Amino acid sequence: MPISFSLVDEVPAGAGAVGAPVFAGRRLPSGAAADLDLGFLAERGFEGRVGEAMAVPSGRGTWIALGVGEAEKVTAETLRRAAAAFVRAAWQNTAASTTLLAAAPADLDPALAAQAVVEGASLAAYKFSRYKADPKPCRIESLAVVGSGDQALHGVDRGARVAAAVALARDLVNEPAKSMTPRLLAERAAEVAEAEGLTLTVLDEGAILAEGLGGLAGVAAGSEEPARLIELVYDPPSPVGAVALVGKGITFDSGGLSIKTAEGMETMKTDKSGAAAVLGAMSVIAALAPPVKVVAIIPATENMPGGAATKPGDVLTIRNGKTVEVLNTDAEGRLVLADGLSLAVEAGVDAIIDVATLTGACIVALGRKVAGLMGNHAGWIDQVGQAAARAGEDVWPLPLPEDYRKQIDSEVADVKNIGGGRYGGALTAGLFLREFVGDTPWAHLDIAGPARSEEDEGYVQKGGTGFGVRTLIEAVTGFRKP
């Protein structure tokens, strides 16, 4: 069960564990009201580094010292990480409380600070244990955040909603391919649409062909599981703009006829992380009620090496009429995104963001914790980057060099689906996607690295991370026409 959060004036008497912030050098913030023995902390080497947690004996229950680093360097991300450390340390307690907001600097928005505390705590408590005989879930049922004011109360509520959206995305990613096929993903989208009052359209395999979605149909051709094109729309009264979110929904990627190694396939249920991020964001957009129309497009399919599969050298026709020579069937994500992006342009939106576990090359460039950010409009790229920074998700801008465009020229079609060499694969993939957005401001998030974690760390659990959900929410709720 998710943790129930509240904002309270003081630590409740029934709190089984209380987390209190400690600055570097074992200094306490004013107003923390912490029953901590600083000498005890010093004897055991506690220094107050961000993410440190240590239980301290007390006559008033269990107090847990939470390192928040240098006072002048405390950020929202600091509070997320400290709250996560608290939950991990207080895992077995049913009722908990924290005074972490006392460490927030005066220039940090109280709403953002409270939101960060709740996000960090909630996401650290996440466990995907559906298939575990002995799941050992977090036992915390309630967490009282000590603070005051309408802004902090708003932050607590928003943090709980955003964390639930990230948890939904994590669930979708962590589900095995057999349990989250394109049809089942469409069913989950229908549940979200009904719960949130969104308009839902789902195209089946026949409609996908009839609508000229050649990229999606081509990738799906080798699988017995039929593809789906999922569209959800949030349309508020008198919107001030419109944005499209496009998520790559490859529910399992074998590589097709350009088949992956056995090891390369082990985590390929993760290839639906872009779709999961989009669906997770849409699960909370209506509740946050931004004055912006949001069109979510999820092309969903498996990529399998069946007898009818697309072959290297085949040519597919994308929704916008451009033809693509498929030279590597393992470069399939860009094919389904090409159709999704084409539909986004047709929807007449002011800007587009696509999210995809697109290239291993991006992992080589940026590692497993940072997403690549590319696009065709500097202002929109900057806006999405700022949204990611507010959300606490690390992205790094990458170029789309015009000199590299010739690498996707094809002898027989308008473009080919891979570049001409070993290097710059994330960039040539971005250049390929650019072919399908026209003049619409567009940003591309390659989340191949941070979509999955190989370890429990901070508020991230091993497995699907839900990366991108918070950035999309921030981008939509803070949207300005580029």
VEXVEXPA-392643 format. One line per 10 residues: number of its first residue (from 1); for each residue x, y, z of C-alpha. Coordinates in steps of 0.5 Angstrom, whole numbers, padded with zeros to 4 digits, always signed. Each point is the difference from the previous one (the first is absolute). Layout:
<nodes>
NUM = X Y Z; ...
</nodes>
This chain:
<nodes>
1 = +0000 +0000 +0000; +0003 +0007 -0001; +0002 +0004 +0005; -0006 +0005 +0003; +0004 +0007 +0001; -0003 +0006 +0004; +0003 +0007 +0002; +0000 +0001 +0007; +0003 +0006 +0005; +0004 -0005 +0005
11 = +0002 -0007 +0000; -0006 -0004 +0002; +0001 -0004 +0006; -0002 -0007 -0003; +0006 +0001 -0005; +0004 -0007 +0000; +0006 +0003 -0003; +0002 +0008 -0001; +0005 +0002 -0005; +0004 +0007 +0001
21 = +0004 +0003 -0005; +0008 +0001 +0002; +0004 +0005 -0004; +0007 -0002 -0001; +0005 +0001 +0006; -0006 -0003 +0004; -0004 +0007 +0001; -0007 +0000 +0001; -0005 +0005 -0004; -0004 +0005 +0004
31 = -0007 -0003 +0002; +0002 -0007 -0002; -0002 -0002 +0008; +0004 -0006 -0001; +0002 -0005 +0006; +0007 -0002 -0003; +0006 -0001 +0004; +0005 +0003 -0004; +0006 -0003 +0004; -0003 -0007 -0002
41 = +0000 +0002 -0007; +0007 +0002 +0000; +0002 -0006 +0004; -0003 -0004 -0006; +0003 +0004 -0006; -0006 +0003 -0002; +0002 +0007 -0004; -0007 +0002 -0003; +0001 -0001 -0007; -0006 +0000 -0004
51 = -0003 -0007 +0000; +0003 -0002 +0007; -0005 -0003 +0005; +0002 -0003 +0007; -0005 -0002 +0005; +0001 +0004 +0007; -0002 -0003 +0007; -0005 +0005 +0003; -0005 +0000 +0006; -0005 +0002 -0005
61 = +0000 -0005 -0005; +0004 -0002 -0006; +0004 +0006 -0003; +0003 +0000 -0006; +0006 +0005 -0002; -0001 +0002 -0008; +0006 +0003 -0003; -0001 +0006 -0005; +0007 +0002 -0001; +0002 +0008 +0000
71 = -0006 +0004 +0002; +0001 +0005 -0006; +0000 -0006 -0005; -0007 -0003 +0002; -0004 -0001 -0006; -0007 -0003 -0001; +0004 -0006 -0002; +0004 +0000 +0006; -0007 -0001 +0004; -0002 -0005 -0005
81 = +0006 -0004 +0002; +0000 +0001 +0007; -0007 -0002 +0000; +0001 -0006 -0003; +0006 -0002 +0005; -0005 +0001 +0005; -0005 -0005 -0003; +0005 -0005 -0001; +0002 +0001 +0007; -0007 +0000 +0003
91 = -0002 -0006 -0004; -0003 -0004 +0005; -0004 +0005 +0004; -0008 +0001 -0002; +0000 +0008 +0002; +0006 +0005 -0001; +0001 +0007 +0000; +0006 +0005 -0003; +0002 +0007 +0002; +0004 +0000 -0007
101 = -0004 +0007 -0002; +0004 +0003 +0005; +0007 -0001 -0004; -0004 +0004 -0006; +0004 +0006 -0002; -0004 +0007 +0000; +0000 +0000 -0007; -0003 -0007 -0002; -0007 +0001 -0001; -0004 -0004 +0006
111 = -0004 -0003 -0005; +0006 -0003 -0004; +0003 -0002 +0006; -0006 -0004 +0003; -0001 -0003 -0007; +0007 -0003 +0000; +0000 -0003 +0007; -0007 -0003 -0001; +0003 -0003 -0007; +0007 -0002 +0003
121 = -0004 -0004 +0005; -0005 -0003 -0004; +0004 -0002 -0006; +0005 -0003 +0005; -0006 -0005 +0003; -0001 -0002 -0007; +0000 -0008 -0001; -0002 -0004 -0006; -0001 -0006 +0004; -0006 -0003 -0004
131 = +0003 -0007 -0002; +0004 +0000 +0007; -0002 -0006 +0005; +0003 +0004 +0006; +0000 +0008 -0003; +0002 +0003 +0007; -0003 +0007 -0002; +0001 +0006 +0004; -0004 +0000 +0006; -0001 +0008 +0000
141 = -0008 +0002 +0000; +0001 +0007 +0002; +0005 +0005 +0000; -0001 +0007 +0003; +0004 +0006 -0003; +0001 +0005 +0005; -0001 +0007 -0003; -0006 +0005 -0001; -0003 +0005 -0005; -0004 -0001 -0007
151 = +0006 -0001 -0004; +0003 -0006 +0004; -0007 -0003 +0000; -0001 +0001 -0008; +0007 -0003 +0000; -0001 -0006 +0004; -0007 -0002 -0004; +0004 +0001 -0007; +0006 -0004 +0002; -0005 -0006 +0002
161 = -0003 +0001 -0007; +0006 +0000 -0004; +0003 -0006 +0004; -0006 -0004 -0001; +0001 +0002 -0008; +0007 -0002 +0000; -0002 -0007 +0004; -0005 -0001 -0005; +0006 +0001 -0006; +0004 -0005 +0004
171 = -0005 -0005 +0001; -0001 +0000 -0008; +0007 -0001 -0001; +0002 -0005 +0005; -0006 -0005 -0003; +0003 -0005 -0004; -0002 +0000 -0007; -0005 -0006 +0000; -0004 +0004 +0005; +0001 +0007 -0003
181 = -0002 -0001 -0007; -0002 +0006 -0005; -0007 -0002 +0001; +0001 -0001 +0008; +0003 +0007 +0000; -0006 +0003 -0004; -0004 -0003 +0005; +0004 +0004 +0006; -0001 +0006 -0004; -0007 -0001 +0000
191 = +0000 +0000 +0007; +0004 +0006 +0001; -0005 +0004 -0005; -0006 -0002 +0003; +0003 +0001 +0007; +0002 +0007 -0002; -0005 +0002 -0005; +0004 +0000 -0006; -0002 -0001 -0007; +0003 -0007 -0003
201 = +0001 -0003 -0007; +0003 -0007 -0001; +0002 -0002 -0007; +0000 -0007 -0001; +0004 -0004 -0005; -0005 +0001 -0006; +0000 +0007 +0002; +0007 +0001 +0000; +0001 -0002 -0007; -0006 +0004 -0003
211 = +0003 +0006 +0004; +0006 -0001 -0004; +0005 -0001 +0006; +0005 -0004 -0004; +0005 +0001 +0006; -0004 -0003 +0005; -0003 -0005 -0004; +0007 -0002 -0003; +0003 -0001 +0007; -0006 -0004 +0002
221 = +0000 -0005 -0006; +0004 -0005 +0003; -0004 -0001 +0007; -0006 -0004 +0001; -0002 +0005 +0005; -0004 +0006 -0004; +0002 +0007 +0001; -0004 +0006 +0002; +0001 +0007 -0001; -0003 +0004 +0007
231 = -0002 +0007 +0000; -0002 +0004 +0007; -0002 +0007 +0000; -0001 +0005 +0005; -0004 +0006 -0002; -0001 +0005 +0005; -0005 +0006 -0001; +0003 +0006 -0004; +0007 -0003 -0001; +0006 +0005 -0001
241 = +0004 -0005 -0004; +0001 -0008 -0002; +0005 -0004 +0001; +0001 -0008 -0002; +0004 -0005 +0004; +0002 -0006 -0004; +0003 -0006 +0003; +0003 -0006 -0003; -0004 -0006 +0002; +0004 -0007 -0002
251 = -0002 -0004 +0005; +0005 -0005 -0002; +0006 +0001 -0004; +0004 -0007 -0003; +0003 +0004 -0005; -0004 -0003 -0006; +0004 -0003 -0005; +0006 +0004 +0002; -0001 -0004 +0006; +0003 +0002 +0007
261 = +0005 -0005 +0004; -0004 -0004 +0006; +0003 +0005 +0005; -0002 +0006 -0004; -0007 -0002 +0000; +0000 -0001 +0008; -0003 +0007 +0001; -0003 +0001 -0006; -0007 +0001 +0004; +0003 +0007 +0001
271 = -0001 +0002 -0007; -0007 +0002 +0002; +0003 +0005 +0005; -0002 +0006 -0005; -0007 -0002 +0000; +0000 -0001 +0007; +0002 +0007 +0001; -0005 +0003 -0004; -0006 -0004 +0003; +0003 +0001 +0007
281 = +0000 +0008 -0001; -0007 -0001 -0003; -0003 -0003 +0006; +0001 +0006 +0004; +0000 +0006 -0005; -0008 +0001 +0001; +0001 +0000 +0007; +0005 +0006 +0000; -0004 +0003 -0005; +0005 +0004 -0005
291 = -0004 +0005 -0005; +0004 -0004 -0005; -0003 -0005 -0005; +0004 -0006 +0000; +0000 -0006 -0005; +0003 -0006 +0002; +0002 -0005 -0006; +0003 -0007 +0002; +0002 -0005 -0006; +0000 -0006 +0003
301 = +0003 -0007 -0003; +0004 -0006 +0001; +0006 +0000 -0004; +0001 -0008 -0002; +0004 -0004 -0005; -0006 -0004 -0003; -0001 -0002 -0007; -0004 +0006 -0002; +0005 +0005 +0003; +0003 +0006 -0003
311 = +0007 -0002 -0004; +0006 +0004 +0000; -0001 +0004 -0007; -0007 +0000 +0000; -0004 +0007 -0001; -0005 +0003 +0005; -0005 +0006 -0001; -0001 +0004 +0006; -0006 +0004 +0001; +0003 +0007 -0002
321 = +0001 -0004 -0007; +0008 +0000 +0001; +0003 -0007 -0002; +0005 -0004 +0004; +0005 -0005 -0002; +0001 -0005 +0006; +0007 -0002 +0001; +0000 -0002 +0007; -0007 -0003 +0003; +0003 +0001 +0007
331 = +0000 +0008 -0002; -0008 -0001 +0001; -0002 +0005 +0005; +0001 +0006 -0005; -0004 -0003 -0005; -0006 +0000 +0005; +0001 +0007 +0003; +0000 +0002 -0008; -0007 -0002 +0000; -0001 +0003 +0007
341 = +0003 +0007 -0002; -0003 +0000 -0006; -0007 +0000 +0003; +0002 +0005 +0005; +0002 +0005 -0005; -0007 -0002 -0003; -0004 +0002 +0007; +0003 +0007 -0001; +0003 +0001 +0006; +0005 +0005 +0002
351 = +0006 -0004 +0002; +0002 -0007 +0001; +0004 -0005 +0005; +0001 -0007 -0002; +0003 -0005 +0006; +0004 -0006 -0002; +0005 -0005 +0002; +0003 +0001 -0007; +0007 -0001 -0001; +0006 -0004 +0004
361 = +0004 +0006 -0003; -0003 +0005 +0005; +0002 -0005 +0006; +0007 +0000 -0003; +0000 +0008 +0000; -0004 +0001 +0006; +0000 -0006 +0005; -0005 -0003 +0003; -0003 +0006 +0004; -0001 +0006 -0005
371 = -0004 +0000 -0006; +0001 +0003 -0007; -0004 +0007 -0002; +0000 +0001 -0007; -0005 +0004 -0004; -0001 +0005 -0006; -0002 +0007 +0004; +0005 +0003 +0005; -0005 +0003 +0004; -0004 -0006 +0001
381 = +0006 -0005 +0001; +0002 +0005 +0006; -0007 +0000 +0003; +0000 -0007 +0000; +0007 +0000 +0003; -0003 +0005 +0006; -0006 -0005 +0001; +0005 -0006 +0001; +0004 +0005 +0005; -0006 +0001 +0004
391 = -0002 -0007 +0000; +0007 -0002 +0002; +0001 -0005 -0006; +0007 +0001 -0003; +0000 +0002 -0008; +0006 +0002 -0004; -0001 +0004 -0007; +0003 -0004 -0006; +0000 +0003 -0007; -0003 -0002 -0006
401 = +0006 +0002 -0005; -0002 +0002 -0007; +0006 -0004 -0003; -0002 -0006 +0003; -0007 +0000 -0004; +0003 -0003 -0006; +0001 -0007 +0004; -0007 -0001 +0000; -0001 +0001 -0008; -0002 -0007 -0003
411 = +0001 -0002 -0007; -0007 -0003 -0001; -0004 +0004 +0005; -0001 +0007 +0003; +0004 -0002 +0006; +0003 -0006 +0003; -0001 -0002 +0008; +0007 +0000 +0002; +0006 +0004 -0001; +0007 -0001 -0004
421 = +0004 -0002 +0005; +0002 -0002 +0007; +0000 +0007 +0003; -0005 +0005 +0002; -0006 -0005 +0000; -0004 +0004 +0005; +0001 +0006 -0005; -0002 -0003 -0006; -0006 -0003 +0003; -0002 +0007 +0002
431 = +0001 +0002 -0007; -0005 -0005 -0002; -0005 +0002 +0004; +0000 +0007 -0002; -0002 -0002 -0007; -0007 -0001 +0003; -0001 +0006 +0004; +0000 +0005 -0005; +0000 +0007 +0002; -0003 -0001 +0007
441 = +0004 +0001 +0006; +0003 -0007 +0002; +0004 -0003 +0006; +0002 -0007 +0000; +0002 -0003 +0007; +0005 -0006 -0001; -0001 -0004 +0007; +0003 -0006 -0002; +0005 +0000 +0006; -0004 +0003 +0006
451 = -0007 -0004 -0002; +0003 -0006 +0004; +0005 +0000 +0006; +0004 -0006 +0001; +0000 +0001 +0008; -0004 +0003 +0006; +0002 +0007 +0001; -0003 +0006 +0003; -0007 +0000 -0002; +0001 -0004 -0006
461 = -0001 -0008 +0000; +0003 -0005 -0004; -0004 -0001 -0006; -0004 +0005 -0004; +0001 +0007 +0003; -0006 +0004 -0003; +0005 +0005 -0003; -0003 +0006 -0004; -0007 +0000 +0004; +0002 +0006 +0004
471 = +0003 +0004 -0006; -0006 -0001 -0004; -0004 +0002 +0006; +0004 +0006 +0001; +0000 +0002 -0008; -0007 +0000 +0000; -0002 +0003 +0006; +0005 +0006 -0002; -0001 +0000 -0007; +0001 +0006 -0004
481 = -0001 +0001 -0007; +0007 -0001 -0004
</nodes>
